[in-house]
Amino acid sequence: MTLTRRLVTLSAVVMLGASAAGLALAQSDHSGHDMGSMSTSDGASSPAAKGYIEAMDKMHEAMGKMDYSGDPDIDFARGMIPHHQAAIDMAKVQLEHGKDPEIRKLSEAAQEREIKQLEDWLAAHPAK
């Protein structure tokens, strides 16, 4: 297995755990649980924080509206698309407001490829 494939697999496993938590949050009552209300620092009102909160809220909304097929492979792929889109949206915020060259490099390598791969897989594996 190539290093890239191992990293993609590891990322998928880690993100599945994060996605499961996001799905649970998205499907629950959000009163008092949005990212903005969870923050205790003054930084939550910064333009970057507002952008990150918006990206996460958008992801949680999409995951909460997800149409489950009952097929764990299809449901994983469907859930990961909004997750990767949130990463892209957050990367755009970081590129607009961030300064650190190492983090900017990570943001520039956003996850459009992963979304395309998931969409292609879903097209080839329709729900039954």
PLY file of the C-alpha trace (Angstrom):
ply
format ascii 1.0
element vertex 128
property float x
property float y
property float z
element edge 127
property int vertex1
property int vertex2
end_header
0.00 0.00 0.00
1.46 3.36 -0.98
2.06 6.09 1.56
-0.63 8.24 -0.05
-3.17 5.43 0.13
-2.26 4.74 3.77
-2.66 8.44 4.61
-6.02 8.59 2.83
-7.16 5.47 4.68
-5.98 6.84 8.02
-7.67 10.17 7.30
-10.89 8.39 6.44
-10.83 6.44 9.71
-10.13 9.57 11.76
-12.73 11.57 9.86
-15.32 8.83 10.29
-15.07 9.31 14.03
-15.33 13.07 13.64
-18.19 12.67 11.18
-20.07 10.38 13.55
-19.75 13.00 16.27
-20.86 15.66 13.79
-23.82 13.57 12.69
-24.90 13.06 16.29
-24.61 16.78 16.94
-26.39 17.68 13.72
-29.29 15.37 14.55
-29.68 16.59 18.12
-31.27 19.73 19.51
-28.75 22.50 18.87
-29.91 24.85 21.60
-26.78 25.93 23.41
-24.52 23.72 21.29
-23.45 25.86 18.37
-19.74 26.58 18.14
-20.21 30.27 18.88
-21.91 29.64 22.20
-19.29 27.06 23.20
-16.44 29.53 22.97
-15.38 31.42 26.05
-12.73 33.59 24.45
-12.96 36.99 22.82
-11.49 35.41 19.69
-14.87 33.88 18.79
-15.97 37.23 17.41
-13.03 37.51 15.00
-13.77 37.32 11.26
-11.84 34.03 11.01
-13.75 32.43 13.89
-17.03 33.54 12.37
-15.96 31.93 9.08
-15.04 28.66 10.81
-18.33 28.63 12.73
-20.26 29.20 9.52
-18.40 26.35 7.78
-19.09 23.96 10.65
-22.75 24.97 10.91
-23.17 24.38 7.17
-21.57 20.93 7.53
-23.76 19.97 10.48
-26.87 21.10 8.62
-25.95 19.02 5.56
-25.15 15.97 7.67
-28.40 16.33 9.60
-30.38 16.28 6.35
-28.49 13.30 4.94
-30.66 10.59 3.38
-29.41 7.33 4.92
-29.48 4.32 2.61
-28.74 1.67 5.23
-25.58 0.74 3.33
-22.61 1.68 5.53
-20.34 2.33 2.54
-22.80 4.65 0.82
-23.70 6.42 4.06
-20.02 6.93 4.86
-19.36 8.45 1.43
-22.45 10.68 1.69
-21.42 11.91 5.15
-17.83 12.55 4.17
-18.72 14.92 1.33
-20.02 17.70 3.61
-17.14 16.97 5.99
-14.56 17.55 3.25
-16.51 20.59 2.00
-16.26 22.06 5.51
-12.49 21.52 5.37
-12.38 23.40 2.05
-14.50 26.22 3.46
-12.29 26.44 6.55
-9.15 26.43 4.39
-10.51 29.43 2.48
-11.01 31.27 5.77
-7.47 30.40 6.87
-6.01 31.58 3.56
-7.89 34.87 3.89
-6.91 35.55 7.50
-3.95 33.31 8.41
-0.27 34.10 8.15
1.74 30.97 9.03
3.38 29.57 5.86
3.15 25.92 6.96
-0.57 26.13 7.73
-1.20 28.12 4.54
0.44 25.30 2.57
-1.94 22.78 4.20
-4.90 25.03 3.41
-3.88 25.29 -0.22
-3.99 21.49 -0.45
-7.71 21.50 0.36
-9.82 18.44 -0.25
-11.54 18.88 -3.61
-9.91 15.65 -4.82
-11.45 13.66 -1.97
-14.92 15.05 -2.71
-14.55 14.14 -6.40
-13.42 10.63 -5.48
-16.43 10.17 -3.14
-18.87 11.53 -5.73
-17.42 9.24 -8.43
-17.68 6.25 -6.09
-21.30 7.11 -5.23
-22.17 7.42 -8.93
-20.74 3.95 -9.53
-22.51 2.48 -6.45
-26.14 3.65 -6.41
-28.21 2.88 -3.32
-30.42 -0.18 -3.66
0 1
1 2
2 3
3 4
4 5
5 6
6 7
7 8
8 9
9 10
10 11
11 12
12 13
13 14
14 15
15 16
16 17
17 18
18 19
19 20
20 21
21 22
22 23
23 24
24 25
25 26
26 27
27 28
28 29
29 30
30 31
31 32
32 33
33 34
34 35
35 36
36 37
37 38
38 39
39 40
40 41
41 42
42 43
43 44
44 45
45 46
46 47
47 48
48 49
49 50
50 51
51 52
52 53
53 54
54 55
55 56
56 57
57 58
58 59
59 60
60 61
61 62
62 63
63 64
64 65
65 66
66 67
67 68
68 69
69 70
70 71
71 72
72 73
73 74
74 75
75 76
76 77
77 78
78 79
79 80
80 81
81 82
82 83
83 84
84 85
85 86
86 87
87 88
88 89
89 90
90 91
91 92
92 93
93 94
94 95
95 96
96 97
97 98
98 99
99 100
100 101
101 102
102 103
103 104
104 105
105 106
106 107
107 108
108 109
109 110
110 111
111 112
112 113
113 114
114 115
115 116
116 117
117 118
118 119
119 120
120 121
121 122
122 123
123 124
124 125
125 126
126 127
